[in-house]
Amino acid sequence: MHIHWLQHVPFEGLGSIAAWAEKKGHVLTSTRFWAGEHLPDPAGVQLLVVMGGPMGVYDEDEYGWLRDEKAFIRAVAGHGAPILGVCLGAQLLAEVFGAAVYKNNEKEIGWYPLAGTDSGPDWLVTLFAGETEVLHWHGDTFDIPAGGTRFCASAACANQGFIIGDRVIGLQFHLEMSGQDLSVLIDNCRAELTPGRWIQSERDLLGRTGDAIKRKEILATLLDHLQAATQS
């Protein structure tokens, strides 16, 4: 399977998604917007992964490639390829599918519990049953697109994940980051770690890893589902 992924800044990569793709023997290609790279033919993408970044979906004047990226996502979706969006990627999916993206009431940065909503397909409800501690790092949020279903939430942000049909999934939170990935993110975004009700200190961020095994299992299940969707 050909997986294409979109990178907005050099310090936010695929994380453990890359290991999953390698294990499955998939072909990985990328567009690094920060390096001025061009987008491929959307018809050749079998699975699209849209990663995070500190910019907002509305920052088109500063990041002109956002317009092209949104058009590309729309084209890939039009061809029926599955799409996974993470953090900024989920916000981009929300906007492309017609929902509003805006500032959350408060920034959410840290290891906080995520709870399922008992909505969505049975496999997704089961996957997010109970609470899972995951990494959050965002200031924006989104409405759920028309035709989409919200499947998880946190105390600081009601809309944490959505699914549209069986092949478009948006995750506001991070399942893919290792401790090293988080260290790199902190090095580049340390200025955001200002006191706040839902902002942990650098020490707390690095001192807590959450349930790494459960996060890896959830991520693999999501990716396996999207892989299966390419064959349906």
ABEGO torsion letter per residue (X at the ends): XBBBBBBABAABBAEAAAAAAAAAGBBBBBBBAAAGBBBBBAAABABBBBBBEABBAAAAAABAAAAAAAAAAAAAAAAGBBBBBBEAAAAAAAAAAGBBBBBBABBBBEBBBBBBAGBEBAAAAAAABEBBBBBBBBABBBBBBBGBBBABBBAABABABBBBEAABBBBABBAABBAAAAAAAAAAAAAABBBBAABBBAAAAAABAEBAAAAAAAAAAAAAAAAAAAAX
